[in-house]
Amino acid sequence: MNWNTWIRQGHRWLAIAFTVTVAANFVAMGLGEPPALVVYSPLLPLFLLLFTGLYMFVLPYAAKGRSGRRAVGQG
């Protein structure tokens, strides 16, 4: 597996973890005042999703820039 595949697979698993922590947060709020650990638990997967998502967002532009520079240098 290459680096991009690891990032994509990790992003999918982080999305699942984020969804579970948000659902647990709503359940805990329905039962009363939730502890701070439950309230702030979605933040870690959210920040990791931000970084992996930005990486995947930039990939096509970086690839386009690299291929464009090669074509200019070869022509």
Sequence and secondary structure as in RCSB ss.txt:
>XXXX:A:sequence
MNWNTWIRQGHRWLAIAFTVTVAANFVAMGLGEPPALVVYSPLLPLFLLLFTGLYMFVLPYAAKGRSGRRAVGQG
>XXXX:A:secstr
  HHHHHHHHHHHHHHHHHHHHHHHHHHHHHSS  HHHHHTTHHHHHHHHHHHHHHHHHHHHHHHHHHHHHHHH 
